[in-house]
Amino acid sequence: MVRMGVMFVTNSGKGAEVPFNKEQLTKMFKKHDKDNNGKLSWDEVKAAFVELKAFWPWFSTEQGFRYGDNNDDEHINIHDEELERLVDYALKCGFTTT
């Protein structure tokens, strides 16, 4: 069902699932910077995808790095376009709140 441009999907009586928006995903990834170095490691990105309930978190992490890690330093910088590109990838995956 679609109302005002937002898709609501019922999930076996659990209520409506709503897609995460860009701001929510940005906050989610930033909070996984556990060592506060301004960069997300592979394990930190994977932890975010686990929290998002990705079917295969390791695969989502690998794809996220392909989209986001522009300089191939094996980190996602949370202060530039690398994080934006990671978030854009996550948006395309269609993760939802429950």
Backbone bond lengths (Angstrom), bond angles and torsions (degrees), N, CA, C in turn:
res aa  C-N    CA-C-N  psi(-1)  N-CA   C-N-CA  omega(-1)  CA-C   N-CA-C  phi
1 M - - - 1.436 - - 1.528 107.56 -
2 V 1.331 117.13 140.18 1.460 121.71 179.89 1.519 109.02 -120.95
3 R 1.330 115.46 127.74 1.461 121.36 176.42 1.514 108.08 -131.72
4 M 1.297 117.10 127.32 1.459 123.31 177.14 1.528 111.75 49.13
5 G 1.330 117.07 42.47 1.454 121.25 174.20 1.510 115.25 79.51
6 V 1.340 118.72 4.96 1.461 121.35 -179.88 1.518 108.29 -117.11
7 M 1.322 116.46 131.68 1.453 120.40 -179.99 1.522 109.79 -87.16
8 F 1.323 116.50 129.21 1.449 122.27 175.54 1.515 107.67 -113.22
9 V 1.314 116.40 125.63 1.456 121.30 -179.68 1.511 107.98 -120.41
10 T 1.307 116.63 125.90 1.456 118.60 176.67 1.513 108.83 -80.83
11 N 1.322 115.74 144.03 1.456 121.76 -174.94 1.520 109.02 -128.33
12 S 1.306 117.01 86.09 1.461 124.69 178.98 1.521 113.62 41.70
13 G 1.315 115.86 51.89 1.441 120.12 174.47 1.515 115.20 80.44
14 K 1.327 119.38 1.05 1.457 121.36 -178.55 1.523 112.12 -80.51
15 G 1.304 118.05 -7.28 1.452 120.65 -176.66 1.513 110.37 106.07
16 A 1.307 115.12 -169.64 1.461 120.95 -175.55 1.524 110.79 -86.93
17 E 1.320 115.86 142.80 1.457 122.38 172.73 1.520 107.41 -102.76
18 V 1.321 116.18 133.75 1.457 122.07 -177.80 1.522 107.99 -121.82
19 P 1.325 118.11 131.84 1.466 119.53 179.46 1.529 112.02 -61.99
20 F 1.327 116.19 141.08 1.467 120.62 172.61 1.527 108.27 -63.05
21 N 1.322 115.98 145.13 1.463 119.57 174.37 1.527 109.44 -98.87
22 K 1.319 115.80 175.64 1.463 121.46 -175.33 1.525 111.81 -60.74
23 E 1.307 117.49 -42.92 1.468 121.65 -179.52 1.533 111.13 -63.02
24 Q 1.323 116.90 -44.13 1.464 120.67 179.50 1.524 111.63 -62.38
25 L 1.327 116.10 -43.80 1.464 119.43 -179.92 1.522 111.45 -67.56
26 T 1.322 116.97 -38.43 1.465 120.28 177.61 1.527 110.22 -59.94
27 K 1.328 117.42 -46.76 1.463 121.67 178.35 1.529 111.05 -62.31
28 M 1.326 116.25 -40.25 1.466 120.62 -178.84 1.524 110.17 -61.46
29 F 1.322 117.13 -48.78 1.461 119.36 -179.18 1.527 110.83 -65.77
30 K 1.334 117.99 -42.37 1.462 120.46 -178.57 1.527 111.61 -61.75
31 K 1.313 117.59 -36.72 1.468 118.97 -178.50 1.528 111.82 -69.41
32 H 1.316 117.50 -16.84 1.463 120.79 178.31 1.531 112.86 -86.02
33 D 1.334 117.56 2.73 1.466 120.94 172.80 1.529 107.11 -78.80
34 K 1.317 116.33 76.68 1.468 122.60 -171.29 1.522 113.83 -65.36
35 D 1.330 118.03 -30.61 1.464 119.69 -179.74 1.533 112.30 -95.07
36 N 1.330 116.71 5.99 1.471 123.50 175.95 1.526 113.54 50.60
37 N 1.331 116.27 41.22 1.466 119.76 178.97 1.525 112.74 -98.39
38 G 1.339 116.71 3.30 1.461 120.15 179.01 1.512 113.90 81.02
39 K 1.336 115.76 7.46 1.463 120.98 -179.71 1.527 108.80 -135.67
40 L 1.323 114.80 146.15 1.460 120.27 176.33 1.523 109.32 -102.20
41 S 1.317 115.55 124.70 1.461 120.76 175.23 1.523 109.00 -80.82
42 W 1.322 115.87 173.21 1.456 120.96 177.94 1.525 110.14 -58.49
43 D 1.340 116.80 -44.46 1.470 120.43 -179.19 1.524 112.03 -65.64
44 E 1.329 117.66 -36.16 1.465 120.54 179.13 1.526 111.20 -69.00
45 V 1.313 117.23 -40.08 1.467 120.35 176.96 1.533 109.72 -66.58
46 K 1.319 116.48 -41.92 1.472 120.04 178.30 1.527 110.69 -60.58
47 A 1.330 117.58 -41.10 1.468 120.84 178.38 1.527 111.22 -60.54
48 A 1.327 116.51 -37.31 1.469 120.01 177.35 1.528 110.22 -65.90
49 F 1.325 117.12 -42.41 1.470 119.29 179.21 1.528 111.52 -68.26
50 V 1.328 117.50 -30.69 1.473 120.18 173.63 1.525 108.95 -63.60
51 E 1.341 116.44 -45.44 1.463 120.02 178.82 1.533 111.47 -62.83
52 L 1.327 116.17 -33.45 1.468 120.22 177.50 1.531 112.27 -76.15
53 K 1.329 116.06 -3.55 1.465 123.26 179.84 1.524 112.39 64.46
54 A 1.340 115.55 41.26 1.469 120.54 175.61 1.528 108.17 -62.62
55 F 1.318 116.75 141.84 1.459 121.58 -179.77 1.522 110.56 -61.09
56 W 1.320 117.38 -45.81 1.460 124.17 175.45 1.524 107.74 -125.89
57 P 1.325 118.66 87.83 1.464 120.58 -176.23 1.533 113.72 -57.18
58 W 1.307 117.91 -36.50 1.472 120.26 179.94 1.524 110.69 -64.47
59 F 1.346 116.81 -37.73 1.464 120.46 178.89 1.527 110.60 -69.08
60 S 1.329 116.19 -43.80 1.468 119.96 178.04 1.520 110.58 -61.69
61 T 1.329 116.45 -37.73 1.467 120.61 177.95 1.521 110.65 -64.66
62 E 1.316 116.32 -45.85 1.471 120.67 179.02 1.526 110.43 -59.09
63 Q 1.315 116.91 -46.68 1.463 120.92 179.14 1.527 111.02 -65.58
64 G 1.331 116.83 -39.63 1.458 120.77 178.29 1.521 111.91 -59.71
65 F 1.334 116.26 -39.19 1.462 119.77 177.37 1.526 111.19 -69.83
66 R 1.312 117.63 -34.66 1.471 119.44 176.88 1.520 111.04 -63.75
67 Y 1.327 116.22 -37.24 1.466 120.28 177.92 1.524 111.36 -75.54
68 G 1.342 117.29 -42.90 1.449 120.72 -165.85 1.510 117.96 -97.75
69 D 1.319 118.34 -32.96 1.465 120.41 -173.27 1.523 110.30 -81.16
70 N 1.335 115.16 83.77 1.465 121.39 -174.68 1.517 113.87 -66.39
71 N 1.333 117.67 -33.22 1.460 120.33 -174.57 1.533 113.13 -103.58
72 D 1.321 117.09 8.85 1.473 123.13 176.94 1.523 113.46 55.06
73 D 1.344 117.39 35.74 1.465 120.11 177.38 1.528 112.28 -93.10
74 E 1.332 116.17 7.31 1.466 124.11 178.78 1.524 112.82 64.72
75 H 1.326 116.76 28.81 1.456 124.08 173.45 1.525 108.51 -142.43
76 I 1.320 115.14 153.91 1.459 121.73 173.42 1.522 106.93 -106.19
77 N 1.326 117.24 114.65 1.458 122.17 178.71 1.525 108.18 -73.46
78 I 1.336 116.61 124.55 1.467 119.15 -176.91 1.524 112.94 -85.74
79 H 1.330 117.52 2.28 1.464 120.78 -178.67 1.519 112.82 -111.03
80 D 1.330 118.37 12.73 1.459 119.20 178.21 1.523 110.43 -146.77
81 E 1.318 115.14 -161.88 1.471 119.96 -173.92 1.519 113.50 -68.06
82 E 1.322 118.78 -13.23 1.464 119.03 178.10 1.528 110.55 -61.87
83 L 1.321 117.29 -44.46 1.467 119.88 177.89 1.525 110.64 -65.54
84 E 1.324 116.81 -40.79 1.470 120.29 178.97 1.524 110.68 -59.02
85 R 1.323 116.52 -41.99 1.469 120.29 -179.59 1.538 110.91 -68.54
86 L 1.334 117.40 -37.88 1.465 120.78 175.88 1.529 110.29 -63.02
87 V 1.325 116.44 -44.24 1.469 121.03 178.96 1.523 110.12 -63.86
88 D 1.322 118.13 -41.44 1.470 120.73 177.44 1.520 110.74 -59.49
89 Y 1.338 117.11 -40.96 1.469 120.16 176.47 1.531 110.28 -61.71
90 A 1.331 116.68 -47.00 1.471 120.59 -178.76 1.527 111.17 -62.20
91 L 1.341 116.99 -36.98 1.466 120.09 176.33 1.519 111.39 -61.05
92 K 1.332 116.48 -41.14 1.468 120.72 179.73 1.530 111.75 -64.83
93 C 1.318 116.57 -25.93 1.467 120.64 179.58 1.520 112.42 -72.56
94 G 1.334 116.89 -21.75 1.463 120.83 175.25 1.522 115.12 76.49
95 F 1.335 118.02 33.21 1.459 119.79 177.40 1.523 109.91 -62.73
96 T 1.332 115.76 144.10 1.453 120.80 -176.39 1.514 111.33 -126.22
97 T 1.329 115.02 155.03 1.455 121.75 172.10 1.530 106.73 -82.24
98 T 1.309 115.45 155.35 1.469 118.04 179.05 1.497 111.15 -122.06
